[in-house]
């Protein structure tokens, strides 16, 4: 339940950086960030881009994994995955965050 709380505390344009050390943790983080970055509208809806609602988060780049040099220097970094998202200036609705987490919450590894 930390991801919704951390996102709610972010100031606009601030970044949320999460390091996951297990693939199941990474799955939760990835699904939460994707759910918060989605606008929730169908792709073929005839609306101009400027009229779309702004999602609370914007994913920055791809997941970063340790390089071969880092793994050689620190073998425990082999499983680490870093993901970054930036908070938008949109009004943040806590219900959206909680719904994003509950859809992909603690039991998400079962799906």
MOPAC internal coordinates of N, CA, C and O (Angstrom, degrees):
PM7 1SCF
backbone

  N    0.0000 0     0.00 0     0.00 0    0    0    0
  C    1.4440 1     0.00 0     0.00 0    1    0    0
  C    1.5240 1   111.21 1     0.00 0    2    1    0
  O    1.2310 1   119.33 1  -174.09 1    3    2    1
  N    1.3258 1   118.89 1     5.91 1    3    2    1
  C    1.4605 1   121.80 1  -179.32 1    5    3    2
  C    1.5258 1   112.87 1   -74.43 1    6    5    3
  O    1.2310 1   119.58 1   147.99 1    7    6    5
  N    1.3008 1   118.40 1   -32.01 1    7    6    5
  C    1.4659 1   120.20 1  -175.86 1    9    7    6
  C    1.5284 1   112.36 1   -62.12 1   10    9    7
  O    1.2310 1   118.66 1   132.13 1   11   10    9
  N    1.3395 1   120.15 1   -47.87 1   11   10    9
  C    1.4769 1   118.47 1   177.07 1   13   11   10
  C    1.5250 1   112.67 1   -62.57 1   14   13   11
  O    1.2310 1   120.25 1   141.59 1   15   14   13
  N    1.3187 1   117.12 1   -38.41 1   15   14   13
  C    1.4605 1   120.35 1  -179.74 1   17   15   14
  C    1.5213 1   111.35 1   -66.94 1   18   17   15
  O    1.2310 1   120.49 1   136.97 1   19   18   17
  N    1.3257 1   116.68 1   -43.03 1   19   18   17
  C    1.4656 1   120.45 1   179.25 1   21   19   18
  C    1.5207 1   110.60 1   -64.66 1   22   21   19
  O    1.2310 1   120.35 1   138.68 1   23   22   21
  N    1.3229 1   116.94 1   -41.32 1   23   22   21
  C    1.4612 1   120.75 1   179.71 1   25   23   22
  C    1.5264 1   110.78 1   -65.66 1   26   25   23
  O    1.2310 1   120.27 1   140.70 1   27   26   25
  N    1.3133 1   117.09 1   -39.30 1   27   26   25
  C    1.4639 1   120.90 1  -179.73 1   29   27   26
  C    1.5320 1   111.52 1   -65.66 1   30   29   27
  O    1.2310 1   119.87 1   151.46 1   31   30   29
  N    1.3147 1   117.86 1   -28.54 1   31   30   29
  C    1.4654 1   121.34 1  -178.33 1   33   31   30
  C    1.5248 1   113.05 1   -85.61 1   34   33   31
  O    1.2310 1   119.97 1   170.07 1   35   34   33
  N    1.3191 1   117.67 1    -9.93 1   35   34   33
  C    1.4646 1   120.40 1  -179.51 1   37   35   34
  C    1.5224 1   111.58 1   -70.40 1   38   37   35
  O    1.2310 1   121.18 1   -39.93 1   39   38   37
  N    1.3170 1   115.34 1   140.07 1   39   38   37
  C    1.4620 1   120.82 1   172.19 1   41   39   38
  C    1.5280 1   107.98 1   -79.53 1   42   41   39
  O    1.2310 1   119.85 1   -22.57 1   43   42   41
  N    1.3210 1   117.89 1   157.43 1   43   42   41
  C    1.4684 1   119.17 1   175.78 1   45   43   42
  C    1.5336 1   111.08 1   -56.13 1   46   45   43
  O    1.2310 1   120.70 1   -40.19 1   47   46   45
  N    1.3216 1   116.27 1   139.81 1   47   46   45
  C    1.4637 1   125.47 1  -178.58 1   49   47   46
  C    1.5306 1   113.45 1    72.28 1   50   49   47
  O    1.2310 1   119.54 1  -176.55 1   51   50   49
  N    1.3287 1   118.49 1     3.45 1   51   50   49
  C    1.4681 1   121.61 1   175.49 1   53   51   50
  C    1.5265 1   108.76 1   -80.78 1   54   53   51
  O    1.2310 1   120.64 1   -19.28 1   55   54   53
  N    1.3276 1   116.38 1   160.72 1   55   54   53
  C    1.4577 1   120.49 1  -177.00 1   57   55   54
  C    1.5206 1   111.43 1  -113.91 1   58   57   55
  O    1.2310 1   121.97 1   -37.78 1   59   58   57
  N    1.3179 1   113.83 1   142.22 1   59   58   57
  C    1.4614 1   122.42 1   175.40 1   61   59   58
  C    1.5219 1   106.32 1  -106.12 1   62   61   59
  O    1.2310 1   120.56 1   -58.71 1   63   62   61
  N    1.3296 1   116.53 1   121.29 1   63   62   61
  C    1.4609 1   122.03 1  -179.66 1   65   63   62
  C    1.5150 1   107.68 1  -119.40 1   66   65   63
  O    1.2310 1   120.84 1   -54.64 1   67   66   65
  N    1.3426 1   116.00 1   125.36 1   67   66   65
  C    1.4581 1   121.27 1  -176.70 1   69   67   66
  C    1.5249 1   108.73 1  -126.20 1   70   69   67
  O    1.2310 1   120.90 1   -49.92 1   71   70   69
  N    1.3320 1   115.89 1   130.08 1   71   70   69
  C    1.4613 1   121.17 1   173.64 1   73   71   70
  C    1.5207 1   107.20 1  -109.11 1   74   73   71
  O    1.2310 1   120.92 1   -56.73 1   75   74   73
  N    1.3190 1   115.85 1   123.27 1   75   74   73
  C    1.4685 1   121.66 1   177.37 1   77   75   74
  C    1.5247 1   107.71 1  -109.11 1   78   77   75
  O    1.2310 1   120.38 1   -43.60 1   79   78   77
  N    1.3177 1   116.88 1   136.40 1   79   78   77
  C    1.4549 1   121.55 1  -178.29 1   81   79   78
  C    1.5225 1   112.92 1  -105.70 1   82   81   79
  O    1.2310 1   120.57 1  -177.82 1   83   82   81
  N    1.3172 1   116.52 1     2.18 1   83   82   81
  C    1.4664 1   120.61 1  -179.14 1   85   83   82
  C    1.5197 1   107.70 1  -140.66 1   86   85   83
  O    1.2310 1   120.12 1   -33.78 1   87   86   85
  N    1.3121 1   117.37 1   146.22 1   87   86   85
  C    1.4572 1   120.39 1  -176.12 1   89   87   86
  C    1.5282 1   112.36 1   -62.26 1   90   89   87
  O    1.2310 1   119.84 1   148.20 1   91   90   89
  N    1.3273 1   117.91 1   -31.80 1   91   90   89
  C    1.4652 1   119.92 1   178.76 1   93   91   90
  C    1.5265 1   111.03 1   -70.70 1   94   93   91
  O    1.2310 1   120.88 1   142.18 1   95   94   93
  N    1.3334 1   115.92 1   -37.82 1   95   94   93
  C    1.4660 1   119.32 1   174.95 1   97   95   94
  C    1.5200 1   109.96 1   -63.64 1   98   97   95
  O    1.2310 1   120.74 1   137.71 1   99   98   97
  N    1.3252 1   116.20 1   -42.29 1   99   98   97
  C    1.4582 1   120.26 1  -179.03 1  101   99   98
  C    1.5231 1   111.05 1   -63.71 1  102  101   99
  O    1.2310 1   120.52 1   143.48 1  103  102  101
  N    1.2966 1   116.62 1   -36.52 1  103  102  101
  C    1.4710 1   120.24 1   178.51 1  105  103  102
  C    1.5294 1   110.52 1   -62.36 1  106  105  103
  O    1.2310 1   120.34 1   136.59 1  107  106  105
  N    1.3359 1   116.96 1   -43.41 1  107  106  105
  C    1.4657 1   120.32 1   177.95 1  109  107  106
  C    1.5232 1   111.20 1   -61.97 1  110  109  107
  O    1.2310 1   120.60 1   134.66 1  111  110  109
  N    1.3266 1   116.46 1   -45.34 1  111  110  109
  C    1.4600 1   120.74 1  -179.39 1  113  111  110
  C    1.5239 1   110.20 1   -63.44 1  114  113  111
  O    1.2310 1   120.29 1   133.30 1  115  114  113
  N    1.3344 1   117.04 1   -46.70 1  115  114  113
  C    1.4598 1   121.50 1  -178.46 1  117  115  114
  C    1.5248 1   111.12 1   -60.82 1  118  117  115
  O    1.2310 1   120.04 1   134.40 1  119  118  117
  N    1.3086 1   117.52 1   -45.60 1  119  118  117
  C    1.4640 1   120.61 1  -179.07 1  121  119  118
  C    1.5192 1   111.89 1   -67.50 1  122  121  119
  O    1.2310 1   120.19 1   142.07 1  123  122  121
  N    1.3302 1   117.25 1   -37.93 1  123  122  121
  C    1.4562 1   120.46 1   178.32 1  125  123  122
  C    1.5286 1   110.34 1   -64.71 1  126  125  123
  O    1.2310 1   120.28 1   132.97 1  127  126  125
  N    1.3263 1   117.06 1   -47.03 1  127  126  125
  C    1.4588 1   120.22 1  -179.09 1  129  127  126
  C    1.5242 1   111.05 1   -63.64 1  130  129  127
  O    1.2310 1   120.08 1   138.64 1  131  130  129
  N    1.3173 1   117.46 1   -41.36 1  131  130  129
  C    1.4650 1   120.22 1   178.07 1  133  131  130
  C    1.5231 1   111.45 1   -63.77 1  134  133  131
  O    1.2310 1   120.39 1   138.83 1  135  134  133
  N    1.3284 1   116.87 1   -41.17 1  135  134  133
  C    1.4683 1   119.86 1   179.79 1  137  135  134
  C    1.5338 1   110.91 1   -65.19 1  138  137  135
  O    1.2310 1   120.09 1   141.52 1  139  138  137
  N    1.3158 1   117.44 1   -38.48 1  139  138  137
  C    1.4624 1   120.51 1   179.97 1  141  139  138
  C    1.5295 1   112.26 1   -76.39 1  142  141  139
  O    1.2310 1   120.01 1   157.67 1  143  142  141
  N    1.3223 1   117.58 1   -22.33 1  143  142  141
  C    1.4608 1   120.92 1  -179.69 1  145  143  142
  C    1.5252 1   112.34 1   -89.98 1  146  145  143
  O    1.2310 1   120.07 1   169.85 1  147  146  145
  N    1.3142 1   117.47 1   -10.15 1  147  146  145
  C    1.4651 1   120.85 1  -179.20 1  149  147  146
  C    1.5250 1   110.09 1   -83.09 1  150  149  147
  O    1.2310 1   120.96 1   -34.20 1  151  150  149
  N    1.3216 1   115.76 1   145.80 1  151  150  149
  C    1.4643 1   119.16 1   178.18 1  153  151  150
  C    1.5241 1   111.89 1   -87.28 1  154  153  151
  O    1.2310 1   120.19 1   167.05 1  155  154  153
  N    1.3260 1   117.25 1   -12.95 1  155  154  153
  C    1.4560 1   121.46 1   175.17 1  157  155  154
  C    1.5141 1   114.98 1    79.02 1  158  157  155
  O    1.2310 1   119.95 1  -170.96 1  159  158  157
  N    1.3090 1   117.69 1     9.04 1  159  158  157
  C    1.4612 1   121.21 1  -179.94 1  161  159  158
  C    1.5282 1   109.85 1  -106.49 1  162  161  159
  O    1.2310 1   119.92 1   -28.92 1  163  162  161
  N    1.3248 1   117.76 1   151.08 1  163  162  161
  C    1.4672 1   119.93 1   176.34 1  165  163  162
  C    1.5262 1   111.41 1   -61.31 1  166  165  163
  O    1.2310 1   120.50 1   -33.71 1  167  166  165
  N    1.3276 1   116.66 1   146.29 1  167  166  165
  C    1.4643 1   121.30 1  -176.61 1  169  167  166
  C    1.5211 1   112.36 1   -66.66 1  170  169  167
  O    1.2310 1   119.56 1   150.29 1  171  170  169
  N    1.3208 1   118.45 1   -29.71 1  171  170  169
  C    1.4571 1   120.78 1  -176.78 1  173  171  170
  C    1.5323 1   113.20 1   -93.86 1  174  173  171
  O    1.2310 1   119.58 1  -166.30 1  175  174  173
  N    1.3054 1   118.42 1    13.70 1  175  174  173
  C    1.4554 1   121.96 1   178.55 1  177  175  174
  C    1.5353 1   109.08 1   -71.58 1  178  177  175
  O    1.2310 1   119.41 1   -51.93 1  179  178  177
  N    1.3177 1   118.73 1   128.07 1  179  178  177
  C    1.4713 1   120.95 1  -174.81 1  181  179  178
  C    1.5332 1   112.18 1   -79.52 1  182  181  179
  O    1.2310 1   121.14 1  -105.20 1  183  182  181
  N    1.3141 1   115.43 1    74.80 1  183  182  181
  C    1.4621 1   121.51 1   178.26 1  185  183  182
  C    1.5251 1   107.56 1  -127.87 1  186  185  183
  O    1.2310 1   120.69 1   -41.01 1  187  186  185
  N    1.3279 1   116.29 1   138.99 1  187  186  185
  C    1.4676 1   120.01 1   176.91 1  189  187  186
  C    1.5185 1   110.21 1   -66.77 1  190  189  187
  O    1.2310 1   120.80 1   -30.00 1  191  190  189
  N    1.3029 1   116.07 1   150.00 1  191  190  189
  C    1.4684 1   121.43 1  -177.02 1  193  191  190
  C    1.5284 1   111.28 1   -58.97 1  194  193  191
  O    1.2310 1   120.00 1   142.97 1  195  194  193
  N    1.3275 1   117.61 1   -37.03 1  195  194  193
  C    1.4690 1   119.24 1  -178.39 1  197  195  194
  C    1.5241 1   112.25 1   -70.56 1  198  197  195
  O    1.2310 1   119.96 1   160.43 1  199  198  197
  N    1.3418 1   117.68 1   -19.57 1  199  198  197
  C    1.4550 1   121.83 1  -179.93 1  201  199  198
  C    1.5302 1   113.45 1   -90.56 1  202  201  199
  O    1.2310 1   120.41 1   173.20 1  203  202  201
  N    1.3254 1   116.81 1    -6.80 1  203  202  201
  C    1.4639 1   120.44 1   179.43 1  205  203  202
  C    1.5189 1   110.21 1   -71.48 1  206  205  203
  O    1.2310 1   119.82 1   -34.33 1  207  206  205
  N    1.3166 1   117.96 1   145.67 1  207  206  205
  C    1.4622 1   119.31 1   175.74 1  209  207  206
  C    1.5257 1   109.70 1   -68.44 1  210  209  207
  O    1.2310 1   120.88 1   -38.40 1  211  210  209
  N    1.3138 1   115.91 1   141.60 1  211  210  209
  C    1.4552 1   120.36 1  -179.03 1  213  211  210
  C    1.5299 1   109.48 1   -82.66 1  214  213  211
  O    1.2310 1   119.61 1   -52.92 1  215  214  213
  N    1.3388 1   118.34 1   127.08 1  215  214  213
  C    1.4571 1   119.88 1   178.79 1  217  215  214
  C    1.5291 1   110.59 1   -72.65 1  218  217  215
  O    1.2310 1   119.82 1   -21.42 1  219  218  217
  N    1.3388 1   117.95 1   158.58 1  219  218  217
  C    1.4599 1   120.25 1  -176.78 1  221  219  218
  C    1.5270 1   114.15 1   -68.29 1  222  221  219
  O    1.2310 1   119.65 1   153.26 1  223  222  221
  N    1.3271 1   118.27 1   -26.74 1  223  222  221
  C    1.4629 1   121.13 1  -179.26 1  225  223  222
  C    1.5177 1   110.70 1  -127.75 1  226  225  223
  O    1.2310 1   121.48 1   -27.35 1  227  226  225
  N    1.3254 1   114.78 1   152.65 1  227  226  225
  C    1.4616 1   121.94 1   173.80 1  229  227  226
  C    1.5236 1   106.83 1  -127.09 1  230  229  227
  O    1.2310 1   120.31 1   -58.13 1  231  230  229
  N    1.3253 1   117.01 1   121.87 1  231  230  229
  C    1.4610 1   121.42 1  -178.65 1  233  231  230
  C    1.5215 1   108.77 1   -74.41 1  234  233  231
  O    1.2310 1   120.83 1   -47.85 1  235  234  233
  N    1.3296 1   116.02 1   132.15 1  235  234  233
  C    1.4613 1   121.88 1  -179.38 1  237  235  234
  C    1.5265 1   109.58 1  -107.24 1  238  237  235
  O    1.2310 1   120.36 1   -68.03 1  239  238  237
  N    1.2986 1   116.91 1   111.97 1  239  238  237
  C    1.4571 1   121.36 1   175.60 1  241  239  238
  C    1.5169 1   113.62 1    70.58 1  242  241  239
  O    1.2310 1   122.08 1     9.12 1  243  242  241
  N    1.3112 1   113.63 1  -170.88 1  243  242  241
  C    1.4624 1   121.31 1   178.58 1  245  243  242
  C    1.5165 1   109.65 1   -97.15 1  246  245  243
  O    1.2310 1   121.14 1    -8.25 1  247  246  245
  N    1.3176 1   115.43 1   171.75 1  247  246  245
  C    1.4624 1   120.21 1   175.05 1  249  247  246
  C    1.5234 1   109.07 1   -64.08 1  250  249  247
  O    1.2310 1   120.61 1   -39.30 1  251  250  249
  N    1.3281 1   116.44 1   140.70 1  251  250  249
  C    1.4639 1   121.83 1  -179.35 1  253  251  250
  C    1.5206 1   107.93 1  -107.46 1  254  253  251
  O    1.2310 1   121.27 1   -49.39 1  255  254  253
  N    1.3155 1   115.17 1   130.61 1  255  254  253
  C    1.4594 1   121.48 1   177.44 1  257  255  254
  C    1.5272 1   108.23 1  -116.96 1  258  257  255
  O    1.2310 1   120.87 1   -17.82 1  259  258  257
  N    1.3061 1   115.95 1   162.18 1  259  258  257
  C    1.4637 1   121.32 1  -178.62 1  261  259  258
  C    1.5252 1   110.80 1   -66.00 1  262  261  259
  O    1.2310 1   120.98 1   -37.20 1  263  262  261
  N    1.3329 1   115.73 1   142.80 1  263  262  261
  C    1.4663 1   120.97 1   177.91 1  265  263  262
  C    1.5310 1   109.49 1   -78.24 1  266  265  263
  O    1.2310 1   121.01 1   -10.70 1  267  266  265
  N    1.3053 1   115.68 1   169.30 1  267  266  265
  C    1.4719 1   120.35 1   177.95 1  269  267  266
  C    1.5177 1   110.79 1   -60.31 1  270  269  267
  O    1.2310 1   120.27 1   140.68 1  271  270  269
  N    1.3336 1   117.08 1   -39.32 1  271  270  269
  C    1.4656 1   120.63 1   179.15 1  273  271  270
  C    1.5293 1   110.87 1   -64.19 1  274  273  271
  O    1.2310 1   120.59 1   137.70 1  275  274  273
  N    1.3230 1   116.48 1   -42.30 1  275  274  273
  C    1.4718 1   120.59 1   178.86 1  277  275  274
  C    1.5227 1   110.79 1   -64.45 1  278  277  275
  O    1.2310 1   120.35 1   138.33 1  279  278  277
  N    1.3241 1   116.93 1   -41.67 1  279  278  277
  C    1.4645 1   120.72 1   179.55 1  281  279  278
  C    1.5245 1   110.70 1   -65.12 1  282  281  279
  O    1.2310 1   120.36 1   142.11 1  283  282  281
  N    1.3356 1   116.92 1   -37.89 1  283  282  281
  C    1.4670 1   120.37 1   177.74 1  285  283  282
  C    1.5283 1   110.66 1   -64.92 1  286  285  283
  O    1.2310 1   120.46 1   141.19 1  287  286  285
  N    1.3355 1   116.72 1   -38.81 1  287  286  285
  C    1.4595 1   120.86 1  -179.98 1  289  287  286
  C    1.5231 1   112.23 1   -78.50 1  290  289  287
  O    1.2310 1   120.57 1   148.37 1  291  290  289
  N    1.3293 1   116.51 1   -31.63 1  291  290  289
  C    1.4673 1   121.33 1  -176.55 1  293  291  290
  C    1.5228 1   108.35 1  -141.78 1  294  293  291
  O    1.2310 1   119.06 1   -89.87 1  295  294  293
  N    1.3294 1   119.40 1    90.13 1  295  294  293
  C    1.4625 1   122.13 1  -175.72 1  297  295  294
  C    1.5309 1   114.42 1   -58.81 1  298  297  295
  O    1.2310 1   120.04 1   153.46 1  299  298  297
  N    1.3210 1   117.52 1   -26.54 1  299  298  297
  C    1.4690 1   119.40 1  -179.24 1  301  299  298
  C    1.5272 1   112.55 1   -71.36 1  302  301  299
  O    1.2310 1   120.03 1   164.78 1  303  302  301
  N    1.3238 1   117.54 1   -15.22 1  303  302  301
  C    1.4662 1   120.47 1   179.30 1  305  303  302
  C    1.5279 1   111.91 1   -77.05 1  306  305  303
  O    1.2310 1   120.22 1   173.85 1  307  306  305
  N    1.3254 1   117.18 1    -6.15 1  307  306  305
  C    1.4687 1   122.51 1  -177.56 1  309  307  306
  C    1.5195 1   112.29 1   -54.19 1  310  309  307
  O    1.2310 1   119.78 1   141.26 1  311  310  309
  N    1.3140 1   118.03 1   -38.74 1  311  310  309
  C    1.4664 1   120.54 1  -174.54 1  313  311  310
  C    1.5263 1   114.11 1   -95.02 1  314  313  311
  O    1.2310 1   119.65 1   176.59 1  315  314  313
  N    1.3275 1   118.27 1    -3.41 1  315  314  313
  C    1.4664 1   121.17 1  -175.67 1  317  315  314
  C    1.5276 1   111.75 1   -74.20 1  318  317  315
  O    1.2310 1   121.07 1   -41.21 1  319  318  317
  N    1.3406 1   115.56 1   138.79 1  319  318  317
  C    1.4637 1   122.77 1   175.90 1  321  319  318
  C    1.5231 1   107.93 1  -132.19 1  322  321  319
  O    1.2310 1   120.81 1   -50.41 1  323  322  321
  N    1.3265 1   116.06 1   129.59 1  323  322  321
  C    1.4556 1   121.91 1  -178.17 1  325  323  322
  C    1.5271 1   108.78 1  -110.47 1  326  325  323
  O    1.2310 1   120.64 1   -49.01 1  327  326  325
  N    1.3310 1   116.39 1   130.99 1  327  326  325
  C    1.4695 1   122.18 1   177.81 1  329  327  326
  C    1.5284 1   108.11 1  -127.70 1  330  329  327
  O    1.2310 1   120.91 1   -36.84 1  331  330  329
  N    1.3420 1   115.86 1   143.16 1  331  330  329
  C    1.4653 1   121.81 1  -176.32 1  333  331  330
  C    1.5248 1   109.51 1  -129.15 1  334  333  331
  O    1.2310 1   120.85 1   -42.79 1  335  334  333
  N    1.3214 1   115.99 1   137.21 1  335  334  333
  C    1.4650 1   122.21 1   174.90 1  337  335  334
  C    1.5250 1   107.99 1  -138.21 1  338  337  335
  O    1.2310 1   121.26 1   -29.14 1  339  338  337
  N    1.3224 1   115.19 1   150.86 1  339  338  337
  C    1.4593 1   120.91 1  -179.96 1  341  339  338
  C    1.5195 1   109.81 1  -114.60 1  342  341  339
  O    1.2310 1   120.72 1   -44.52 1  343  342  341
  N    1.3103 1   116.23 1   135.48 1  343  342  341
  C    1.4678 1   122.63 1   179.63 1  345  343  342
  C    1.5123 1   108.37 1   -74.97 1  346  345  343
  O    1.2310 1   120.25 1   -47.28 1  347  346  345
  N    1.2903 1   117.13 1   132.72 1  347  346  345
  C    1.4639 1   121.05 1   177.98 1  349  347  346
  C    1.5239 1   109.41 1   -86.73 1  350  349  347
  O    1.2310 1   120.88 1    -5.08 1  351  350  349
  N    1.3116 1   115.92 1   174.92 1  351  350  349
  C    1.4681 1   119.74 1   179.51 1  353  351  350
  C    1.5274 1   111.80 1   -87.32 1  354  353  351
  O    1.2310 1   120.43 1  -174.60 1  355  354  353
  N    1.3328 1   116.79 1     5.40 1  355  354  353
  C    1.4643 1   120.46 1   179.21 1  357  355  354
  C    1.5323 1   110.10 1   -66.35 1  358  357  355
  O    1.2310 1   121.30 1   -28.04 1  359  358  357
  N    1.3112 1   115.12 1   151.96 1  359  358  357
  C    1.4642 1   120.07 1   176.37 1  361  359  358
  C    1.5211 1   107.84 1   -65.78 1  362  361  359
  O    1.2310 1   121.12 1   -50.70 1  363  362  361
  N    1.3103 1   115.45 1   129.30 1  363  362  361
  C    1.4617 1   121.25 1  -174.97 1  365  363  362
  C    1.5209 1   110.22 1   -92.76 1  366  365  363
  O    1.2310 1   120.90 1   -57.60 1  367  366  365
  N    1.3151 1   115.89 1   122.40 1  367  366  365
  C    1.4533 1   122.14 1   178.25 1  369  367  366
  C    1.5361 1   108.09 1   -99.69 1  370  369  367
  O    1.2310 1   119.45 1   -65.08 1  371  370  369
  N    1.3411 1   118.66 1   114.92 1  371  370  369
  C    1.4662 1   120.33 1  -179.23 1  373  371  370
  C    1.5260 1   113.04 1   -57.82 1  374  373  371
  O    1.2310 1   120.01 1   151.11 1  375  374  373
  N    1.3154 1   117.58 1   -28.89 1  375  374  373
  C    1.4638 1   120.17 1   179.08 1  377  375  374
  C    1.5221 1   111.14 1   -64.41 1  378  377  375
  O    1.2310 1   120.28 1   144.41 1  379  378  377
  N    1.3295 1   117.06 1   -35.59 1  379  378  377
  C    1.4657 1   120.86 1   178.03 1  381  379  378
  C    1.5174 1   110.18 1   -65.58 1  382  381  379
  O    1.2310 1   120.46 1   136.88 1  383  382  381
  N    1.3288 1   116.73 1   -43.12 1  383  382  381
  C    1.4604 1   120.11 1   179.01 1  385  383  382
  C    1.5171 1   111.67 1   -64.29 1  386  385  383
  O    1.2310 1   120.80 1   135.25 1  387  386  385
  N    1.3145 1   116.08 1   -44.75 1  387  386  385
  C    1.4662 1   119.01 1  -179.60 1  389  387  386
  C    1.5227 1   111.45 1   -65.95 1  390  389  387
  O    1.2310 1   120.45 1   142.86 1  391  390  389
  N    1.3241 1   116.75 1   -37.14 1  391  390  389
  C    1.4591 1   120.12 1   177.72 1  393  391  390
  C    1.5303 1   110.43 1   -66.70 1  394  393  391
  O    1.2310 1   120.53 1   138.92 1  395  394  393
  N    1.3415 1   116.60 1   -41.08 1  395  394  393
  C    1.4686 1   120.17 1   178.60 1  397  395  394
  C    1.5186 1   110.36 1   -61.74 1  398  397  395
  O    1.2310 1   120.48 1   142.35 1  399  398  397
  N    1.3349 1   116.68 1   -37.65 1  399  398  397
  C    1.4575 1   119.08 1   179.84 1  401  399  398
  C    1.5207 1   111.24 1   -76.76 1  402  401  399
  O    1.2310 1   120.17 1   141.59 1  403  402  401
  N    1.3249 1   117.29 1   -38.41 1  403  402  401
  C    1.4660 1   118.61 1  -177.82 1  405  403  402
  C    1.5259 1   111.09 1   -68.82 1  406  405  403
  O    1.2310 1   120.20 1   147.89 1  407  406  405
  N    1.3398 1   117.23 1   -32.11 1  407  406  405
  C    1.4624 1   119.75 1   176.70 1  409  407  406
  C    1.5159 1   111.23 1   -67.91 1  410  409  407
  O    1.2310 1   120.62 1   150.03 1  411  410  409
  N    1.3296 1   116.42 1   -29.97 1  411  410  409
  C    1.4602 1   121.07 1  -176.67 1  413  411  410
  C    1.5220 1   109.53 1  -129.47 1  414  413  411
  O    1.2310 1   120.53 1  -142.35 1  415  414  413
  N    1.3118 1   116.59 1    37.65 1  415  414  413
  C    1.4497 1   122.53 1  -173.67 1  417  415  414
  C    1.5149 1   115.07 1   -79.28 1  418  417  415
  O    1.2310 1   120.49 1    26.31 1  419  418  417
  N    1.3207 1   116.67 1  -153.69 1  419  418  417
  C    1.4563 1   122.11 1  -172.03 1  421  419  418
  C    1.5214 1   115.03 1   -55.84 1  422  421  419
  O    1.2310 1   119.37 1   154.40 1  423  422  421
  N    1.3130 1   118.80 1   -25.60 1  423  422  421
  C    1.4626 1   120.10 1  -179.84 1  425  423  422
  C    1.5206 1   112.68 1   -96.38 1  426  425  423
  O    1.2310 1   120.36 1  -168.85 1  427  426  425
  N    1.3351 1   116.92 1    11.15 1  427  426  425
  C    1.4740 1   120.04 1  -177.13 1  429  427  426
  C    1.5310 1   112.42 1   -65.49 1  430  429  427
  O    1.2310 1   120.56 1   155.30 1  431  430  429
  N    1.3229 1   116.54 1   -24.70 1  431  430  429
  C    1.4757 1   119.06 1   179.82 1  433  431  430
  C    1.5235 1   111.75 1   -64.75 1  434  433  431
  O    1.2310 1   120.35 1   161.92 1  435  434  433
  N    1.3112 1   116.93 1   -18.08 1  435  434  433
  C    1.4730 1   120.20 1  -178.42 1  437  435  434
  C    1.5107 1   112.32 1   -77.52 1  438  437  435
  O    1.2310 1   120.12 1   161.58 1  439  438  437
  N    1.3267 1   117.38 1   -18.42 1  439  438  437
  C    1.4678 1   119.21 1  -177.88 1  441  439  438
  C    1.5110 1   111.27 1   -91.19 1  442  441  439
  O    1.2310 1   120.10 1   180.00 1  443  442  441

